[in-house]
Amino acid sequence: MGHGEALGAGSIHKWLCPEEKHRMKRVLICTGLLFAATTLFAQMKPPSGPPKSPPATATATIGGKTITITYSSPRVRGREGAIFTKDGLISKDPHYPVWRAGANAATTLKTDGDLMIGKLHVPAGTYTLFVDISDPAHWVLIVSKATGEWGLAYDPTKDLGKTPMMTSKPPAMVEDLTYTLTDNGGGKGTLTLAWEDVSASVHLMAH
């Protein structure tokens, strides 16, 4: 080979001793892994700006029992009148008219004591909440025994039970979906879900 000839990558690899070949191979593998990891982390980087449906929590102590609802709170964002209608936002959920009663991950109810939620007996524990909105004037709260799932993963065979909710129109449009747990005294309380132009509530009793 003349001094003026250039050595390609294949030629260099051919003239290297076995130890150098092994070392070069390891360098190439490490470089490839580093590139793959950098690409993965770039893809996993969260979107800039505040989340569209930030996490929220409602909690209260009723009759000495602590009750907590953990959920994600979507915003109306200019969609008033197009949330709960038959061709509205919720109608695109795969289990419509059953709604995940929030956004993102499943809405979770945790109670450290037995409850009566409306007509439904709910033992102490952790549950997932859904709402059947098929009748706009008479929503139905669904308490599911399935937990830790994405909010759209509704399985009716896992229902603990259902109970009617009282619906009304709030004094003003509710921009941020909000759960409220109210202690009414004497071991009684109220669970309220309000969003857009609907406020739905159900009585609680701790025992």
C-alpha positions, 0 to 999 in steps of 0.5 A, spaced: 500 500 500 502 506 498 503 512 503 498 516 499 492 511 499 487 512 504 485 507 509 477 506 510 474 504 516 474 496 513 481 497 512 483 500 519 479 494 522 483 489 518 490 491 520 488 492 527 490 486 532 485 482 536 485 486 542 484 493 538 479 490 534 475 488 541 476 495 544 474 499 538 468 494 538 466 496 545 467 504 543 462 503 538 457 499 542 458 505 547 457 510 542 451 507 540 447 506 547 449 513 548 446 516 542 439 511 543 439 513 551 439 521 549 434 520 543 429 516 549 430 522 554 429 527 549 422 523 547 420 523 554 421 530 556 415 533 558 411 538 554 413 545 556 407 549 560 402 547 565 398 541 564 392 541 561 388 537 566 393 538 573 392 533 578 388 535 584 385 532 591 379 533 595 379 531 602 375 531 608 374 528 615 366 525 616 364 522 622 371 521 624 373 517 617 378 520 612 375 521 605 380 523 599 378 523 592 384 524 587 383 526 580 385 530 574 382 537 573 380 538 566 378 545 563 372 548 559 377 552 555 372 555 551 368 549 550 361 551 554 355 547 551 360 542 548 362 538 554 356 533 556 352 533 549 351 527 545 356 529 540 360 533 545 367 532 548 365 526 553 362 522 547 368 521 544 370 516 550 370 509 548 365 507 554 360 513 553 355 514 556 360 512 562 365 517 564 371 517 567 369 523 572 376 527 571 381 526 566 388 522 565 388 517 570 382 514 573 379 518 579 380 515 586 376 515 592 380 512 598 376 512 605 379 509 612 372 507 614 365 504 611 361 509 608 354 509 605 354 513 598 347 515 597 344 508 597 351 504 596 355 501 602 362 502 600 367 498 605 373 502 607 378 501 602 380 504 595 376 505 589 375 508 582 369 513 580 366 513 574 359 517 572 354 515 567 351 521 564 346 518 559 340 522 563 343 529 563 338 530 569 339 524 573 347 522 573 349 515 576 355 515 580 359 508 579 364 505 584 369 500 581 373 495 585 378 496 580 384 501 581 390 503 578 388 503 571 388 509 566 381 513 567 378 510 560 379 503 562 372 501 565 370 494 566 363 494 568 364 487 571 368 490 577 363 495 579 362 495 587 355 498 585 351 505 583 347 510 586 343 516 583 346 523 584 342 530 584 344 534 578 343 542 578 346 548 574 351 552 578 350 559 579 356 560 574 360 556 569 365 552 572 371 552 568 376 547 572 373 540 574 372 540 581 370 535 587 368 537 594 367 533 600 363 537 605 362 535 612 355 536 614 356 534 622 353 528 625 357 523 621 354 526 614 357 529 608 356 531 601 360 529 595 360 534 589 362 534 582 362 540 578 364 542 571 362 546 566 354 547 567 353 541 571 353 540 579 352 533 581 352 531 588 350 525 593 350 524 600 355 521 604 354 517 611 360 514 615 359 509 620 
